[in-house]
């Protein structure tokens, strides 16, 4: 219970833009004495700093508490079939440095992981961050993944089947590694450092080479029985549509991913060029993007009806210049077609860290695993 309460207090401080002990007690449902004891320990550990005071209406001013960003760092690595993205983030989840490197075709998995480790080490050296300040490495990669961080026949990376990517990266970097699929990592990043810091229940729709998702329910990340929940990309939105590699037809991913968008225009332009043309108003490109937005909206309404969430976040590198088009269409559908729309509004927002969402999320995996309150830990105690 003590460690859980400590995590609750630290999360309250991290999620706020400055908060007092009295406010923490009210928000967390803890006694003032308990909060004072925990805060004193966090101050002694250097995780939290006192930073000014709130105006007082009488009596002693209330001291503002904030997480000390320099108290610790994490390396985030996002492994996408076409590119590896790296972020060195401070404890507040803010990127200190970023790095992007293409994945060379034909390299065997071990060589790719060694390149990841070298790039991570180079970032630390360039930023002047000593090993002792590094809490670990977070790795976001395509699923499915098993509980030990072994990739299990990822559809777009068949040669990576049964590769123990977590253990390999830990071996080559010398740091502990926390691994999750890229969409769940992005959701955790949004929770730790983005617009969902104080939102109890939200869904994250991740648009990258493929399409996935992440879920927070009542302040807890939900991963599912095999740690591969929230595969929003495999909701059927076009029953007569093209066959998907999962075995169904007309999945969101089959009709909305970048390669499907390129195919809709006869592969005359790449995805980036199509998005730019649509944003500029070119009719045929805009028609394709509007059709994709409509299918994404169909899936989003299903997710909102199923989970009864407060917020849906859109993120990932495939948003490019069309993120606002997608957001508007999805928001309109959710507000007019979700079952509980007359009971509460569901916000639809584009992530402010959309382009690097999975890499920042990967770094946040480390912070979340180390400091966030987890009900399974509480129940096991």
N, C-alpha and C positions, 0 to 999 in steps of 0.2 A: 504493500500500500504506500509506503514511504517513497519508493522509487517512482511509482505511478503519479503520486501527487507532485513530485519534483518535476516530472515531465509536463504535467498539466500547467504548472506555474511557468515553466520556461516557454511552453508553446504560447501561453497568453501574452508573455512579454514579446516574443518574436513576432506574433501576428499583429501586434499593435504598432502604432507610430508614437510610442511613449505611453507608459501606463503606470499608475501608482499602486502601492500595496493594497490600499482599500479597494480600488477597482478590480484588482486581481481576485481578491477574496470574494467580491460580489459576482464576478464572472464565473469563477471556478467552483463556487459553493464550498469554499474552505474557510476555516476560522482565521481571524486576523493573526493570531499567534502562530498558527501553522504556516501561513504565508510568510511571516517575518522570519521564522527559522529557516525556511527553504531559501528565501531571497538572500539571507546572510551567507549561506553556503555557496550560492551561485556567485555572489560577489567575491567571496574568498577564492573560488576556483577561476575567477577571471572571465566567466562566461557572460556576465551581466555588468553593466556600469550604471552609476547614478548620473543623470544628465539633466540638471536643472530642477525646477519645481513647478507645480500647478498653482494657479492663483487660489488663495484661500478666502473663504467666506467667514472666517473666524477660526482661531486656533492655529496650530502649527501647519505651515505649508506642506503639501504632499509632494514627496520627491518622485521625480519621473525616472523610470527604469527602462533601459534599452539593452538589447543584445549587443555585445561588443563584436563587431564584424571581424576584427583581427584575432579573435580568440581561437579560431581554427579555420582550416581550409579543406576543400575536397576537390578532387579532379573528376570531372564528368566526361565520359566517352560515349558518343553515340555512333554505333556501327550500323550504317545503312549500306545496302548492296552497292551503291555507287560512290559513297563518300564516308569518311570518318570525321566527325566533328568533335572538338575538344573544348572544354571550358574549365578554367580554374576559378572556383567561386569561393567567396568568403562566407562566414557563418550566417550572414544575413541573406545569402543566396544570390548576391550580386556578382556578376562576372568580373574577374580581375583581368584575365586574358582569354582570348578565343583563338582557335586554330582550326583550319579545314584542310583536309588532305584527301585526294582522290584514292580510290581503291584500285590498284593495278590488277587488271584481269590476268588470270593464270597463276597468281600466287597461291600457294597452299595455305591453309588456315594458320599453321604455326608461324609462318613468315608474316602474315598480316597482324597477328597478335604481338609479335616482337616489334613491328613498326609502331603499333599503338603504345607499347611501353616506352619506346624511345621518344616518341612525341610528347608523352606525358612528362617524362623526366626533363625534356628540354623546356617545357613550359615552366616547371618549377624553378629551374636554374635561371631562366630569363627573368622571372618575377622576383627572384631572391627570396623565395619561401623555403625555409629549412624543413627537412623531413619531419622533425618533431612537431611541427604545426599542422601536418597533414593527417586528417582523420581517416582517410581512405580514398579509394577509387570507386566511383559509381559507374556502372556499365549498362547502357540501354541498347538492346539489340532486338532483332526480329525474333518472334516466337515461332512455335511453342518452345518453352523452356521447362525443364523439370526442376524439382526442389533443390538440386545440387548445382544448378547453373549450367546444365548440359543442354545444348541445342538439339531439338528433336525434329528432324526433317523439316527445317524452315522452307516454305514453298518456293521462295525466290532465291534460296541459297542451298540447293540440294547437296552440294559438296561439303556442307558444314554439318551434316547429320552426325549426331553423337559426339560433336566436338565439345570438350569440357572447357568452354571459353572462360568461365569464372576462374577456375583453378590456374589455367594457363596465364591469364593476365596478372593474377596475384603473384605467380612465380616470377614473372619477368619484371614487374614493377617493384616488388618487395613490400607492397601495401595490401592490407585487407581489401577485398573487392565485394561490393554489393551489386547484384545484378537483377534486372527486371526487363520486361518487354518495353519497347520504346514508348508505346502509348501510355502505359501505366506510369512510367518514369516521368513523362511530360505532365501528367495529372499531379503527381507528387511535387514536381517543380512549381506548378501553378499554386498548389497549396502552401508551399514553403515560401515562395518569393513573388507570386503573381497576384492576380485579382481574386483568387479564391481563398485567401488566407483566413478569413473569418466566416466562410460559408460552410455550414455543416454537411450539406448534401449537394453534390454536383457531379456532372458527367463531362468528360473531356473527349471531344471528337478529334482524333489525330489524323491529319492528311499529309502523308509522305509518299514514298514509293508505293506503299500500300496504304490501307485505311484501317485504323484500329481505334481503341478507346480505353478510357480509364474511369473508375468510379470511386467516389467517396460517399459513404452513407453514414450519417450521424457521426461525423468527424473521424471515421475509420476508413482506410483504403480497403476496397473489396477486390480480392484477387481470384476467388473461386476455388473449387476443390483441387484443381490441378495447377493453380496459379496462372491461369490463362483466361480469366473472365473478360467481359466487355469487348468481345470481338464484334464491334458494331459494323465492321466492313462486311460481315457475312449475314446481315439482315437482307432478306429478299425484298427488292423493291420493283422488280420487273420480271414476273414469273416466266415470260416468254423470251427473256433476254439471253445474252450469251452464257455459255457454261463457265462456271468458276472452278478454279483448281480445287476448291473444297468439296466439289461434287454436286453442289446446287446450281441453279440457274438464276441469272439476274441479280446477283448479290450487289450490294453497294460498291464493293471494291471492283467487281467485274465491269461496272458501267461508269464509275466515277474516278478511278485512279488515273494518274497522269498518262499511262500508256493507253488507256481506253479513250481519253480525251484526244490524244494524238491520232488514234485510229479513226475517230469520228470525222477527222478532217483529212483522212487518207494519207496520214503520215507526211503531209507536205510541210508541216511546221513542228518544232518540238514544243513541249509543254510550256516552257517559259515564254516562248514567242506567242503562243495561243493566248495565254493569260494577259500578256501585254496588249495584244490586239483587241481582246474583249474589253479590257479596261479603257481602251481608246475609242471604243464604239464600233469597231469593225463588225458588220452585221452577222456574217457567218460564224465568226469566233464567239461573238456574244450569244448567238443562238445555242451553240454547243454548251457554253458555260451556264447559261440559264437552265438548260435541260439537266445538267449535272446538279445545279443548285436545287432544283425541284426534287430530284431523287434523294439528295442528302436531307432535304426537309422531311420527306416521307419517313426516313429512318429516324430522324430526330424526334418526330412526333411519337413514334413507337417507343423510343427510349424514355421520353418524358412520361408517357402514360404508364409504362412499366415500373419506373423507379420513383415517381412523384418527387422530383428534385427541385432545388431552388434556382439552379444556374446550369447552363450549358456553355462550355468554353470551346471555341474552335481554335486549333493551333496546328503547327507543323509546317514544314518548308513548302508544301504544295499549295498553300494559300496564295503565295505570291501577291500579285496585284489584284486578285479577285476575292480576297478575303471579305471585303465589305459587301460584295454582291452576294456571296454565300450567307453572310450574317443576316442581311436584310430579308432574304427569302425564308431562311429558317426561322427567324424571329416572327415573321408574319404567320407562318404555318403553326408554330407553337402557340401563339397567342389566339389563333382562331380555331384550331382543331384539337388541342389537347383536352382530355376529358375533364380535368379539374380547373379549367381556365377561369371559371367564375369564382373559384375559391381562393386561388392565389396566382400571381403572375410568375412566370419563369423567365429570368433574364437570359438572353443569348449574347455573348460577348466574344470578341476576337482577342486572343491572348496577346498581351504586349510583348511577350518574348517568343512569338510564334516561330520565327525562323530558326532559333536555337533552342526551341522548347525541349527537345529530347535530351540535348547535351546538358542544359541547365538542370533539367529534371534528373539526369543521371547523377550530377553532383548532389542534388537535393536528396537522392536516395540515401546517401551516407548520413546526412544530417537527420533525416526522418527516422532512419533505423536507429540512430544513436540517441536522439533526444525526444522524439514524438511519443505521446502517451499511447500505449497499445493495450486494448482490453484483453487480448489473449495472454499478455504477460501478467496482468492483474489477476485474471482468473486462475492462471497456473500457480500463482502464489497462494 
